[in-house]
Amino acid sequence: MRLFALAFFAGVLILQNFSTLPVIQWIWIIVGIGIVIIFIPYLRPLAGCALGFAWCLWFAHMQMSWTLPDNLEGKSILVTGFVASIPDTSQRITSFMFSIKKLHFENNTQSARGLLRLSWRQNENEKKKVLRVGGQWQLMVRLKKIHGQMNPGGFDYEAWALHEGVRAKGYIINQDQNKLIDSHWYYYPLARIREFLKERIEKNLPLSNTSPWIIALTLGERHGIDSENWEILRNTGTNHLMAIAGLHIGFMSGFAYAVVAWFWRRRPYLALKFPAQHAGAVASLCMALIYSALAGFSLPTQRACIMLTVFLVILLLQRKIMAWQAWSIALLLVLLVNPLSVVTESFWLSFGAVALIIYGVSGRLSPKGIWWKWGRIQWVIALGLIPFSFWLFQQCSIISFLANSIAIPWVGFLVVPLCLIGTFLLIFSGKIGGLVLIVADKILSLLWTILTWCAHLPWASWYHAIPNYWILIIACLGVIILLLPIGFSGKWLGGIWLLPLVCSPVQTPKLGEVWLTLLDVGQGLSAVIQTQKHILIFDTGAKLSANYDMGESVVIPFLRSIGAEKIDMLVVSHGDNDHIGGAPAILKRFPVNIVKTSVPKKLVNVHSSYCLQGETWEWDQVNFKFLYPSPEHLDLGNDSSCVLRISVGNKHILLTGDIEKFSEKYLVKTEALHLPADILVAPHHGSKTSAEMSFLEAVKAQYVLFPIGYRNRYHFPHPSVVAKYDALNVKKFDTAQAGAIQFLVNKSDEAIPQPILYRSQQHHFWNSNG
């Protein structure tokens, strides 16, 4: 079973490396080959691999069987279906998943399947229409295909959407046609129960810094938790504690087992009919299923439930099973439920942590003392997950062992039981249940104070980027060697295998070389310029909500991926949100030596100065010069944007912010000699208010880059602007189609090298083509 499960897993992984999905007809050929060779003992692993590949291929085709037609993107269409998730209202916008069944457009009706991610900003008339999970609705919407930002070190939103079955996203248009069609208790009954409990908790639990975590620990709903709280968990290595997973289910199942078995042994007539051990096992399984159901059967709960079920069934049958066999069965069953789980971080951390525990504590002498019963497991997980932490998050918590030693029993023995007891009591009495939840919240807030103090220690986290897969594999082998039983000689060699993990340098530019990376931040601008020993950031993308901005989600992960420890200069071209929004997050996470901007007053509590025309400096044989604005042009909005020219040898890059025709004409008059550039980041994203022809002729660019969002509402770049660049034979790229765009420019090269387009370089079958 173990070998077959791993082979099946390998087959699933192989498909993830395909840039395009093979045609579905291949399934029958692969399955046929697998069935034939499965009867040959030595070829059974190969059969398992073939069947895993075929199963994942079929599942992916089913997930992608419906997609939004190209001609309907951005059009007003009428859809019918069901509210499939608990609606979340934040800043007067309600977001939810909608299970689409039919689509109506211009008197045509089409069947559809999959989830839509919708948002609804209701006006006064529409506020009477209350969304509840399970309701069947008719809604007027505007949709676009799933298209996420693609950047080094960033989150692959398109992979997540495929795993979840999300096929399009959009917003609801306020019209009279929006109406509730039907609602019955048997539509999404589990989600209805979870929604009911969530509302009861919110009604009876006063809002506090930690109250959203009470809902997260009870129902797995983590909306409303701000980015600062997530940072505290990451820095202390305790983020796994705030997601319902195997740890919590194990605590509660063990509690149920102990209570029922204790009670059963004290009732002779019950013990004679059914052994107390078996009664405890049944209670334990019921508790696991109930708690998992409250969490909506998320991936970690699936794994925990499956493994626990296997162990308890074997216990009831009075047989023995090895821990690795239970792990393998859980792996196989989770992949059968959804093989695309392998694209999620949760899958790797969940199965990786359990595998480490089994490997780190099995095959040893009978455990004795507190170290074996508790400390060793913490040590095994803390050490074993270091490579994955660096690979997935570019960071590792130094204090995770200490923080988890405090937090795990605190949450497992106190907070979670009180959360569940309080939630159960809410069904009968809001006052009693609310009181219990308030106690849980107070206990959690005390723990939160400790974690916050730990997280802000200067050495709490270690940031490091792993440049390639081979170093990850080598580091994992080093961990395996270090965790061997004491009797094995040469365990110290595992430390040597870990050296590449910490010693391998991240590739950086050479002397006289400059790397420009135009990041994909949607409708906004952020560019990172690297020289041999310096980093400059030009704009930071937008802040989209209180808990989400492009500085935090795109720029910082990219900086971590290139091993940045400080920022030598941050340039904020002007005060528009799509350029300045991510600046506070960057200033908080990194030391910044110099801040230059045309709007110092908008950068609160930051020492900054103006980016004035004529200012020059040199880094590592790369020259920088601000061409604009002049002192008299600092109050013109877009036309006050900083304009930066970067020169290495006879090659030049021009970053222009949101300047428009007034500034372009001024630059032609005053800086004509310094305008020629090989690479131009298009002024104002390609708006028709920019691209003065005399300016474009003076720049004489080989490449123009448009920093734009997919199907942005401004329709940038404007067709008239594109036509001007075409007339000058300029090669065009935009971040919506290409993802992050990178140029590696060396002064000794004869010509500007071809750009590296991240979406093409990292393309998988689930990624759109732009």
C-alpha positions in Angstrom: 0.0 0.0 0.0 2.8 2.5 0.9 4.6 2.0 -2.3 1.5 2.2 -4.4 0.3 5.3 -2.7 3.6 7.0 -3.2 3.6 5.9 -6.9 0.1 7.3 -7.3 1.3 10.5 -5.7 4.2 10.7 -8.1 1.8 10.3 -11.0 -0.3 13.2 -9.8 2.9 15.4 -9.4 4.1 14.6 -12.9 0.9 16.2 -14.4 1.5 19.4 -12.4 4.6 20.1 -14.6 2.7 20.2 -17.8 2.3 23.6 -19.4 -0.8 22.5 -21.3 -3.3 19.8 -20.2 -3.1 16.6 -22.3 -6.3 15.7 -24.2 -8.7 13.6 -22.2 -8.5 10.7 -24.7 -5.0 9.9 -23.2 -6.7 8.7 -20.0 -8.0 5.5 -21.6 -4.6 4.6 -23.0 -2.8 5.3 -19.7 -5.4 3.5 -17.6 -5.3 0.5 -20.0 -1.5 0.3 -19.6 -1.8 0.6 -15.8 -4.3 -2.2 -15.5 -2.2 -4.5 -17.6 1.1 -4.0 -15.7 -0.5 -3.9 -12.2 -0.5 -7.7 -12.3 3.2 -7.8 -12.8 4.7 -7.5 -9.3 7.8 -5.5 -10.2 5.8 -3.0 -12.3 3.1 -2.3 -9.8 4.7 1.0 -8.7 4.7 2.1 -12.4 1.0 1.1 -12.6 0.3 3.2 -9.6 2.1 6.2 -11.2 0.1 5.8 -14.4 -3.2 5.6 -12.6 -2.4 8.6 -10.5 -1.5 10.6 -13.6 -4.7 9.4 -15.3 -6.9 10.2 -12.3 -5.5 13.7 -12.0 -5.8 14.3 -15.7 -9.5 13.3 -15.6 -10.2 15.4 -12.5 -8.5 18.5 -14.0 -10.5 18.2 -17.2 -13.7 18.0 -15.1 -12.7 21.1 -13.1 -11.9 22.9 -16.3 -14.9 21.6 -18.3 -16.6 24.9 -18.1 -15.0 28.3 -18.5 -16.4 31.7 -19.2 -16.7 32.3 -22.9 -14.3 35.0 -24.2 -17.2 37.0 -25.7 -18.9 37.3 -22.3 -16.1 38.8 -20.4 -17.0 42.2 -19.1 -20.6 41.9 -20.4 -23.8 42.2 -18.2 -25.1 38.6 -18.0 -27.8 37.0 -15.9 -26.8 33.9 -13.9 -28.8 31.5 -11.7 -27.3 29.3 -9.0 -26.8 28.9 -5.3 -24.9 30.9 -2.7 -22.2 28.3 -1.9 -20.2 29.9 1.0 -20.9 32.0 4.0 -21.1 35.6 2.7 -18.5 37.9 4.2 -19.2 41.6 4.5 -16.3 44.0 4.8 -16.3 47.8 4.0 -19.9 47.6 2.7 -18.9 44.9 0.1 -20.3 41.4 0.5 -18.1 38.6 -1.0 -19.1 35.0 -1.5 -18.9 31.9 -3.7 -21.7 31.3 -6.1 -22.4 27.8 -7.6 -23.5 28.7 -11.1 -26.1 26.5 -12.9 -27.3 28.6 -15.8 -26.1 31.6 -17.7 -28.5 33.9 -19.7 -27.3 36.4 -22.4 -29.2 38.0 -25.2 -32.0 35.5 -25.1 -29.6 32.5 -25.0 -29.4 30.2 -22.1 -26.4 28.0 -21.4 -25.7 25.4 -18.8 -22.7 26.1 -16.6 -20.9 24.5 -13.7 -18.3 25.6 -11.2 -18.0 28.4 -8.7 -18.0 32.1 -9.3 -16.3 34.5 -6.8 -18.6 37.4 -6.6 -18.8 40.7 -4.7 -21.8 42.9 -4.2 -21.9 46.5 -3.2 -25.6 47.0 -2.5 -27.3 50.3 -2.7 -30.1 51.4 -0.4 -32.8 49.6 -2.5 -30.8 46.4 -2.7 -29.9 46.2 1.0 -33.3 44.5 1.6 -32.1 41.5 -0.4 -30.3 39.4 2.2 -27.8 36.8 1.0 -27.7 33.6 3.0 -25.8 30.4 2.2 -27.9 27.9 0.2 -30.2 30.4 -1.3 -31.0 30.0 -5.0 -30.6 33.4 -6.7 -30.9 35.1 -10.1 -28.2 37.8 -10.4 -27.0 40.3 -13.0 -23.3 40.1 -13.0 -20.2 41.1 -14.9 -17.5 38.5 -15.0 -13.9 37.9 -16.1 -11.8 34.8 -16.2 -9.6 33.8 -13.3 -6.4 35.8 -13.7 -4.0 36.4 -10.9 -0.7 38.2 -10.5 2.3 36.2 -11.6 5.6 37.2 -9.8 8.6 35.4 -8.4 8.0 34.5 -4.8 4.3 35.3 -5.1 1.1 33.4 -4.5 -0.4 31.5 -7.5 -4.0 32.5 -7.3 -4.9 30.6 -10.5 -3.7 27.3 -9.0 -5.7 28.0 -5.8 -8.8 28.8 -7.9 -8.5 25.5 -9.9 -8.2 23.5 -6.7 -11.3 25.2 -5.2 -13.2 24.9 -8.5 -13.5 28.7 -9.0 -14.0 29.3 -12.7 -14.6 33.1 -12.9 -14.9 36.2 -10.7 -16.8 39.4 -10.9 -19.3 41.7 -9.3 -23.1 42.0 -9.1 -24.9 44.9 -10.8 -27.7 46.5 -8.8 -30.8 45.8 -10.8 -34.4 44.7 -10.1 -33.6 41.4 -11.8 -31.6 40.4 -8.8 -33.9 38.2 -6.8 -34.1 35.2 -4.5 -35.7 32.2 -6.4 -35.8 29.6 -3.7 -34.4 28.5 -0.4 -34.8 25.2 1.4 -33.0 23.7 4.4 -31.7 20.8 2.3 -29.7 23.2 0.0 -26.2 23.2 1.5 -27.3 22.0 5.0 -23.8 21.8 6.5 -23.0 25.4 5.3 -26.3 26.6 6.7 -25.4 25.2 10.2 -22.0 26.8 10.1 -23.5 30.1 9.0 -26.1 29.9 11.9 -23.3 29.2 14.4 -21.1 32.0 13.0 -23.9 34.5 13.4 -24.6 33.3 17.0 -20.9 33.7 17.9 -20.7 37.2 16.4 -23.9 38.3 18.2 -22.8 37.0 21.7 -19.0 37.5 21.6 -17.8 41.2 21.9 -15.4 42.3 19.2 -11.8 42.2 20.2 -8.4 41.8 18.7 -8.6 38.0 19.2 -12.4 37.4 18.7 -11.9 36.6 14.9 -9.6 33.8 16.0 -12.4 32.3 18.1 -14.5 31.9 15.0 -11.5 30.6 13.1 -10.8 27.9 15.8 -14.5 26.9 15.8 -15.6 27.1 12.2 -12.5 27.6 10.2 -13.7 31.0 8.9 -10.7 33.4 8.9 -12.3 36.5 7.4 -11.6 39.8 9.3 -8.2 38.8 10.5 -5.7 41.6 9.7 -2.3 41.1 8.2 -0.5 42.2 11.4 -1.9 39.2 13.3 -0.9 36.9 10.5 2.6 38.3 10.7 2.7 37.5 14.4 1.8 33.9 13.8 4.4 33.6 10.9 7.2 35.1 13.0 6.5 32.7 15.9 5.8 29.7 13.7 2.4 29.2 15.2 0.2 29.9 12.2 -0.8 26.2 12.1 -2.6 26.7 15.4 -5.2 29.1 13.9 -6.4 26.7 11.3 -8.5 23.7 12.3 -6.2 20.8 11.5 -5.0 17.4 12.8 -3.6 19.0 16.0 -6.9 20.4 17.1 -8.9 17.3 16.0 -6.4 15.1 17.8 -6.8 17.1 21.0 -10.6 17.0 20.9 -10.8 13.4 19.8 -8.5 12.3 22.6 -10.6 14.3 25.0 -13.8 12.6 23.8 -12.1 9.2 24.0 -10.9 9.8 27.6 -14.3 11.1 28.9 -16.4 8.3 27.3 -14.1 5.5 28.2 -13.9 6.8 31.8 -17.7 6.9 32.0 -18.1 3.6 30.3 -15.8 1.7 32.7 -17.9 2.9 35.6 -21.1 1.4 34.2 -20.7 -2.4 34.4 -23.8 -3.1 32.3 -22.4 -1.0 29.5 -18.9 -2.4 29.7 -20.3 -6.0 29.5 -22.2 -5.2 26.3 -19.5 -3.1 24.6 -15.8 -2.6 25.7 -15.0 0.8 27.1 -12.0 1.1 24.7 -14.3 0.6 21.7 -16.9 3.0 23.1 -14.1 5.6 23.5 -13.0 5.0 19.9 -16.5 5.5 18.5 -16.8 8.7 20.5 -13.4 9.9 19.3 -14.4 9.3 15.7 -17.7 11.1 16.1 -15.9 14.1 17.6 -13.4 14.2 14.7 -16.2 14.1 12.2 -18.2 16.8 14.0 -15.3 19.1 14.3 -14.2 18.5 10.7 -17.8 19.3 9.6 -17.7 22.6 11.5 -14.5 23.5 9.6 -16.2 22.6 6.3 -14.1 19.5 5.8 -11.0 21.5 4.8 -7.9 19.7 3.5 -6.1 19.3 6.9 -9.3 18.0 8.5 -9.8 15.5 5.7 -6.3 14.1 6.3 -6.8 14.0 10.1 -10.2 12.4 9.8 -9.0 9.7 7.4 -6.0 8.8 9.4 -8.0 8.7 12.6 -10.7 6.6 11.0 -8.2 4.1 9.8 -6.6 3.8 13.3 -10.0 3.5 15.0 -11.4 1.0 12.6 -8.4 -1.2 13.1 -8.8 -0.8 16.8 -12.4 -1.9 16.6 -11.4 -4.9 14.5 -8.7 -5.7 17.0 -5.9 -5.6 14.5 -2.6 -3.7 14.3 -1.6 -1.2 11.7 1.7 0.6 11.1 1.6 4.4 11.3 3.1 4.6 7.8 0.3 2.5 6.4 -2.3 4.9 7.9 -0.4 7.8 6.5 -0.3 6.2 3.0 -4.0 5.4 3.1 -4.8 9.0 4.1 -2.5 10.3 1.3 -4.2 8.1 -1.3 -7.8 8.9 -0.2 -7.1 12.7 -0.1 -5.7 12.5 -3.6 -8.8 10.5 -4.7 -11.0 13.2 -3.3 -9.1 16.0 -5.0 -5.7 15.3 -6.6 -5.2 19.0 -7.3 -4.6 19.4 -3.5 -0.9 19.0 -4.3 -0.8 22.6 -5.6 -1.7 24.0 -2.1 0.8 24.8 0.7 -1.6 23.2 3.2 -1.2 19.8 1.5 2.6 19.8 1.9 2.7 21.2 5.4 -0.1 18.9 6.6 1.3 15.6 5.2 4.9 16.7 5.8 4.4 17.4 9.5 2.7 14.0 10.1 5.4 12.2 8.1 8.1 13.9 10.2 6.4 12.9 13.5 6.1 9.3 12.4 9.7 9.2 11.2 11.1 11.2 14.2 9.5 9.1 17.0 9.0 5.6 15.5 11.6 2.9 15.6 12.9 4.2 19.0 12.9 2.8 22.5 9.8 3.1 24.6 9.4 6.8 25.3 10.1 8.1 28.8 9.8 11.5 30.3 8.4 14.8 29.2 11.0 15.2 26.5 9.9 12.2 24.6 6.2 12.7 25.2 6.2 16.4 24.2 9.5 18.0 23.5 10.8 15.6 20.9 7.8 16.0 18.7 8.2 19.8 18.8 11.9 19.5 18.0 11.2 17.1 15.1 8.6 19.4 13.5 10.6 22.6 14.1 13.7 21.1 12.5 12.0 19.1 9.8 9.9 21.9 8.4 12.8 24.4 8.0 13.4 23.5 4.3 9.7 23.8 3.5 9.3 27.0 5.4 12.2 28.6 3.4 10.8 27.2 0.1 7.2 28.3 0.6 7.5 31.4 2.7 11.2 32.5 2.4 11.3 32.6 6.2 11.7 30.4 9.3 10.8 31.2 12.8 13.8 30.9 15.2 11.6 30.9 18.2 9.0 28.4 16.9 10.1 25.7 19.3 9.6 27.9 22.4 6.4 29.5 21.0 4.8 26.2 20.1 5.8 24.6 23.4 3.7 27.3 25.1 0.9 27.8 22.5 0.0 24.2 21.6 -1.1 23.1 25.1 -2.6 26.5 25.7 -4.8 26.3 22.6 -5.3 22.6 22.7 -6.2 22.1 26.3 -7.9 25.5 27.1 -9.0 27.6 24.1 -10.4 25.0 21.7 -12.4 23.0 24.2 -13.9 26.3 25.5 -14.7 27.4 22.0 -16.6 24.2 21.2 -18.4 24.0 24.5 -19.4 27.7 24.2 -20.6 27.2 20.6 -22.7 24.2 21.6 -24.2 26.1 24.5 -25.1 29.0 22.1 -27.7 26.7 20.5 -29.7 26.7 23.8 -28.6 30.0 25.6 -26.9 33.0 24.1 -25.9 34.3 27.5 -24.3 31.1 28.8 -22.6 30.2 25.5 -21.4 33.8 25.1 -20.0 33.8 28.6 -17.9 30.7 27.9 -16.7 32.2 24.6 -15.7 35.4 26.4 -13.6 33.3 28.8 -12.0 31.6 25.8 -11.3 34.9 24.2 -9.7 36.3 27.4 -7.5 33.2 27.7 -6.5 33.5 24.0 -5.8 37.2 24.4 -3.3 36.4 27.2 -1.5 34.0 24.9 -1.6 36.6 22.1 0.2 39.0 24.4 3.0 36.5 24.8 3.2 35.7 21.1 3.2 39.4 20.2 6.2 40.0 22.4 8.0 37.0 20.9 7.2 38.0 17.4 8.7 41.4 17.8 12.1 40.1 19.1 14.7 41.2 16.6 15.9 37.7 16.0 12.4 36.0 15.9 12.5 35.2 12.2 15.2 34.3 9.8 14.5 35.2 6.1 16.3 33.3 3.4 15.5 32.3 -0.2 16.1 28.9 -1.7 17.3 29.4 -5.3 16.3 26.0 -6.8 14.8 22.6 -6.2 18.1 20.8 -5.8 19.0 22.7 -2.6 15.5 21.9 -1.2 16.0 18.2 -1.9 19.5 18.2 -0.4 18.2 20.0 2.7 15.4 17.4 3.1 18.0 14.6 3.0 20.0 16.4 5.6 16.9 16.6 7.9 16.3 12.9 7.4 19.9 12.1 8.4 19.7 14.3 11.5 16.5 12.7 12.7 17.9 9.1 12.5 17.8 7.2 15.9 20.7 7.8 18.2 22.2 4.4 17.4 23.2 5.5 13.9 26.7 6.7 13.6 27.4 9.7 11.4 24.2 11.6 12.1 26.3 14.8 12.2 26.7 14.4 8.4 23.1 15.7 8.2 24.4 19.1 9.2 26.7 19.2 6.2 23.8 18.4 3.9 22.0 21.4 5.4 24.9 23.8 4.6 23.8 24.5 1.0 20.4 25.6 2.5 22.0 28.4 4.5 25.2 29.1 2.5 24.0 29.1 -1.1 24.0 32.7 -2.3 21.0 34.1 -4.2 22.1 35.3 -7.7 22.7 39.0 -8.0 23.9 41.4 -10.8 27.5 41.7 -11.5 29.5 44.9 -11.4 28.3 47.1 -14.3 25.0 45.2 -14.6 21.5 46.3 -13.7 18.4 44.2 -13.4 15.0 45.7 -13.9 11.9 43.8 -12.8 8.6 45.3 -13.5 6.3 43.5 -11.1 2.8 42.4 -11.9 0.7 44.4 -9.4 -2.5 44.5 -11.3 -3.6 48.0 -12.2 -0.7 49.9 -10.7 3.1 50.2 -10.9 6.0 48.7 -9.0 9.5 48.2 -10.4 12.6 46.8 -8.6 16.0 47.8 -9.8 19.0 45.8 -8.7 22.7 46.6 -9.0 25.5 44.5 -7.6 25.1 45.8 -4.0 22.0 48.1 -4.1 18.3 47.9 -4.5 15.9 50.6 -5.6 12.1 50.3 -5.6 10.1 52.6 -7.9 6.5 52.7 -6.7 4.7 50.1 -4.7 1.4 49.2 -6.2 -2.1 49.8 -4.7 -3.7 49.2 -1.3 -6.9 47.4 -2.2 -8.4 47.0 1.3 -7.5 47.3 5.0 -6.0 43.8 4.9 -4.7 43.5 1.4 -2.2 45.6 -0.6 0.3 44.9 -3.3 3.3 45.9 -1.2 2.5 43.1 1.2 1.3 40.5 -1.3 3.7 41.1 -4.3 6.6 43.4 -3.6 7.7 42.0 -0.2 7.6 38.3 -1.4 9.6 39.3 -4.4 12.2 41.1 -2.3 12.4 38.0 0.0 12.9 35.8 -3.0 15.9 37.8 -4.2 17.4 37.8 -0.7 17.0 41.5 0.0 17.8 42.6 3.5 17.4 46.4 3.0 16.2 48.9 0.5 18.7 51.6 -0.5 16.1 53.8 -2.0 12.4 53.9 -2.3 10.9 56.2 -4.9 7.2 57.0 -4.8 6.5 58.8 -8.0 3.3 60.5 -6.8 0.4 60.2 -4.5 -2.1 58.0 -6.4 -3.1 54.8 -4.6 -1.9 52.5 -7.3 1.6 53.9 -6.8 1.9 54.7 -3.1 -0.6 52.2 -1.6 2.0 49.5 -0.8 4.6 51.8 0.7 3.7 51.6 4.4 4.0 47.8 4.3 7.4 47.9 2.7 8.6 50.6 5.1 7.5 48.5 8.0 9.2 45.3 6.8 12.5 46.6 5.5 15.0 49.2 6.6 15.0 51.9 3.9 17.9 54.3 3.6 16.5 57.0 1.4 12.9 57.9 0.4 12.4 60.1 -2.6 9.0 61.3 -3.8 7.0 64.2 -5.2 4.5 64.0 -2.3 6.4 63.9 1.0 3.3 65.0 3.0 1.5 61.8 2.0 4.2 59.6 3.6 3.3 60.1 7.3 6.1 59.6 9.9 8.6 58.9 7.1 11.7 61.0 6.5 11.6 61.7 2.8 12.8 64.3 0.3 11.7 65.5 -3.2 12.9 63.7 -6.3 14.0 66.9 -8.1 15.2 67.3 -11.7 19.0 67.1 -12.0 19.8 64.9 -9.0 22.3 62.2 -9.9 24.2 59.3 -8.2 26.1 56.2 -9.1 25.8 52.6 -7.7 28.2 49.8 -8.9 29.0 51.5 -12.2 25.3 52.2 -12.9 24.2 55.8 -13.2 20.9 57.2 -11.9 19.3 60.6 -12.7 16.0 62.3 -11.9 14.8 64.1 -15.0 11.6 65.5 -13.5 9.9 67.2 -11.7 11.4 70.7 -11.3 10.7 72.7 -8.1 7.9 74.6 -9.8 6.1 71.5 -11.0 5.4 69.8 -7.6 1.6 70.4 -7.3 0.3 69.0 -10.6 -0.9 65.6 -9.6 0.0 63.0 -12.3 2.2 65.7 -14.0 4.4 65.9 -10.8 5.5 62.3 -11.0 9.1 61.4 -10.5 10.9 60.5 -13.7 14.0 58.4 -13.3 16.6 57.5 -15.9 19.0 54.5 -15.3 22.1 54.2 -17.5 24.7 51.4 -17.7 27.2 51.9 -20.5 25.3 53.1 -23.6 22.0 51.4 -22.5 19.2 53.3 -20.7 16.0 52.7 -18.9 13.3 55.3 -18.4 10.7 55.1 -15.5 8.0 57.7 -15.9 5.3 57.2 -13.3 2.0 58.8 -14.4 3.3 61.8 -16.3 1.0 63.1 -19.1 1.4 65.3 -22.1 2.3 68.5 -20.3 5.3 66.8 -18.5 6.3 65.0 -21.7 6.5 68.3 -23.7 8.4 69.9 -20.8 10.9 67.0 -20.9 11.4 67.3 -24.6 12.2 71.0 -24.1 14.6 70.6 -21.1 16.0 67.1 -21.1 16.0 66.1 -24.8 19.6 64.8 -24.6 18.8 62.5 -21.7 15.5 61.1 -23.0 16.7 58.3 -25.4 16.1 55.0 -23.7 16.2 51.4 -24.8 13.4 50.4 -22.3 10.5 52.7 -21.5 7.9 52.0 -18.8 4.9 53.6 -20.5 3.8 57.0 -19.0 0.4 56.7 -17.1 0.0 53.0 -18.0 -0.7 53.9 -21.7 -3.5 56.4 -21.0 -4.5 58.5 -24.0 -3.7 61.6 -21.9 0.0 60.6 -22.4 2.2 59.4 -25.2 2.9 62.8 -26.9 4.4 61.9 -30.2 7.4 64.3 -29.9 8.2 62.6 -26.5 8.1 59.1 -28.0 10.2 60.2 -30.9 12.8 61.7 -28.5 12.9 58.5 -26.4 13.4 56.1 -29.3 12.6 53.1 -27.2 13.2 49.5 -28.3 10.8 48.2 -25.7 7.8 49.7 -24.0 6.3 48.1 -20.9 2.7 48.7 -19.8 2.1 48.1 -16.1 -1.7 47.3 -16.3 -4.3 45.0 -14.7 -6.1 42.3 -16.6 -9.2 43.8 -18.2 -8.8 47.0 -16.2 -11.7 49.4 -16.0 -9.7 52.2 -17.7 -9.0 50.0 -20.8 -5.3 50.7 -20.6 -3.4 50.9 -22.8 -5.6 53.0 -25.1 -5.7 51.8 -28.7 -4.5 55.2 -30.0 -1.4 55.0 -27.8 -0.7 51.4 -28.9 -0.9 52.7 -32.5 1.7 55.3 -31.8 4.2 52.8 -30.5 3.4 50.5 -33.5 4.2 53.3 -35.9 7.6 53.6 -34.2 8.2 49.8 -34.3 8.5 49.5 -30.6 8.2 46.1 -29.0 5.4 46.0 -26.5 4.9 43.9 -23.3 2.4 44.3 -20.5 2.2 42.8 -17.1 -1.4 41.5 -17.5 -0.3 39.1 -20.3 3.4 38.6 -19.3 3.3 38.7 -15.5 6.5 40.1 -14.0 8.9 41.3 -16.8 12.6 41.2 -16.2 15.5 42.7 -18.1 19.1 41.7 -17.3 21.2 44.6 -18.8 24.9 44.5 -18.9 27.1 47.4 -20.2 29.3 45.0 -22.2 26.4 43.5 -24.1 26.0 44.7 -27.7 22.2 44.9 -27.5 19.4 44.8 -24.9 18.7 41.1 -24.1 15.3 39.6 -24.6 13.0 40.0 -21.5 12.2 37.2 -19.1 8.4 36.9 -19.0 7.5 35.2 -15.7 4.1 33.9 -16.9 5.7 32.1 -19.8 8.6 30.9 -17.8 6.4 29.4 -15.0 3.4 28.5 -17.1 1.3 25.5 -15.9 -1.9 24.1 -17.5 -4.0 26.0 -15.0 -2.4 29.4 -15.8 -4.1 31.7 -18.3 -2.2 32.9 -21.3 -2.8 36.6 -20.5 
